[in-house]
Amino acid sequence: MSIYTPPESMWIVLGASLLISIITGAVNRLVLPVAKIRRYSREVKKFREAMANAKKENNQKLILKLERKKKFIDRITREQASSRFRPMLIYLIPFMALFYYLNSLYSAAGISSVAVVLPINLSRIPFIPEGMLGGAPFWFGGYVFAISPTIQAVLSVFALLNHILLPGATVTWSLIPGFGVYFWWWYLITNFAFAGIFQRLFGVNFET
């Protein structure tokens, strides 16, 4: 195995996601006006809840009163979005470059390879189309690719025949037990997992 195949590829992508989450959290903490954004978040949430209750109760007097405040809410919402976007100008290009580098590292001839092999079949998750996240891991040419169950069955028969007919032949490919996840999905999964953790650790989780 090598950096191009699991488990090494799993740890490399995991490490990249961890680094990205730490840097993102630290930059956001240093650049963002945290106290102001939290105050604005509370204001917007309070306004939306009040408006929803007023409409539910059909309280026209309260709706009219809240409508007068809407311009202020719209202004602070735009200001909040603008403030939260600003740090991205610092790390967006380096992180995109890192993603494209890893994507090229874990692909061969334009085909994305598998970055991690899991013991559970993710294609059985409801509403997830088969083959979208990955498939049966298949090692070939220094990479691990994802194949469909049908191709896996055909290759299993072929491997058995090859072992019987040519027992001493050099093996240039092999099937791997488990479920292979494509690079970009493993990258997204680990990114989302770490992002939530480090947003809380750096105090830049503004969801209220």
N, C-alpha and C positions, 0 to 999 in steps of 0.2 A: 504494500500500500504506500501512498505518497500524499502530498498536500492536496492532490487533485481528487482524492477519494476519501470516503468515510473510513475511520472516525476523525482523521486529521482535518478534513474539510469542515466537519461539524464544529470543531473547536475554533477554527480560523474565523468562520462566519459568526460564531457566538462571540468571540473576542472583538470582532469589528463592531458588532451591534452594541456590545457593552461600552466600548470606547466612544461610539457615536452618542449614546445616551448620556454618558458622563459629561462629555463636552457640551452637548446641547443644554443639559440642565445647568451647568456652570455658567455658560454664556447668557442664558435666559435670566439667571439670578443676578448677574452683573449688569446687564443692559436694561432689563425691563423695570418699569416703575411698579413694583409688585403691590405696594399698598394701594395705589390709585386703581389698578386693574381689579383688585379684590373688591374695592368699594363700588366700582362701576358694575361689577358682576352681581353684587348684592342688589344694587338699584334696579338693574334690568330684570333680575329674577323676581323681585318684589312687584315690579310693574306688570310683568306678564301674568303672574299669579292673580293679581288684583283684577286685571282685565278679563281673564278667563272666568273668574268668579262672578264678575259683574254681568258678563254675557250669559252665563249659566242662569243667573237669577233674573235676567232681563231688567237690570237696574239701569235705566236710561240716564238718570241723573249722574250716577257714578261713572258710566261709560263716557259721558260728555266731559266730565271732569278729568278723566284719565286721558282722553284724546288731546286735551290742551297740553298735557305733559309729554305727548308722544314725540314732539320735535326734539325735546331735550334727551329723551331716551335714544332716539335715532342718532343724535350727535355723539353721545358717549359710547354707543355701540360701535360706530365707525372709528372713533378715537381708540377704543379698546382693541379693535381688529388691527388697526394701523400699528399700534404699539407692539402687539404680539407678533406682527409680521417682520418688524425691523431686525431682530436678531438673525433671521433666516438669511439676510444679506451677507452675514459674516461667515456662516458655515454651509450654505447651500451648495456652492460650487465645489468646495473640497469634498463634501459628502457625496455629491453626484459623481465626481471623479473616482472616489473609492468604490462606489457601487458598480460603475462601468468596468473598473479594473477587476473586481471580484467576478462580475458577470462573464467577462472574457476568460477569466481563469477557470471558471466552472462551466465551460461550454466547449464543444468540439464540432467543427464544421457547421457552426450556427445552431447546433442542437444543445439545449441546456442539459447539464448533467445533474446527477443526484448529489446533494450536499450532506444528507444525513439519512441513515436507515433506522426506522423505528420498528418496534415490535408489534405495533398496532396498525391495522389497515384504515387509514384516514378516508379512503374512498367510500367507506360504509357510513360516513356521517350523512345524515339526511340533508337533501337539497344540494349536495356536492356532486357534480357530474364526475363520472368515472374518468380517471386520467387527468383531471385538472390539477390536482396537487402533486401527482407523481404516479408511481406504479411499482410493479415488481422490479427489484434491483437486478441489473444485468451488467457484469463487469466485462469490458472489452476495450482494448487499445489504451489502457492506462486511465480510463474513466469509468464511472458507474452511471448507466443510463436507466431510465424507467421504461418498462414495457408493459403491454396489456396482459391480462391473465391468459388470453388465447395464445399469444406468442410465447408466453412462459410455458404453457403446456406443450406446445410444439417443440420448443427448445429442450424441455425435460426429456421428451421421447428421443430426440436427436442425441442428447448427451448420453443417454442410456445405451443407444445403439453404438455410438462412438466408443464408449467404454468397453462394450462387448467385442466389437469388431477390431478396434485399434487400441488395445489396453495400454500400450506403451507410447502412444502419440502425445506430442507436446500440447498442453492445454493453452489455448489463446483467448478463451472466454469462459465465463462461469456464471451461474445463477447464484444469487445471494438471498438467504432467508430474510424476510421482513418486508417493510414497505418503504420504498425510496421516495424522499421528498425533494422536489426540484429546488435548486439554489434560491431562486427569488422568493419562493414561499417560506423557506426556512429563514431567510433574511428578514422578511416581513414579520413572521411570527416572533422571532427573537427581539426584533426592534420594538414591536408593540409591547412585549412583555417587560423589557428593560425601561422603556420610556415612562410607563406609568410609575414604576418604582422610583426612578430618579427624579421625576417631577415632584413627587411627594418629599423625597429626601432633601431636595434643594428648595422646597417651599414654593414651587411655581405651578402647582396644580390649582387652577382657578375655578374648577367646577364646584359649584355650591349647591 
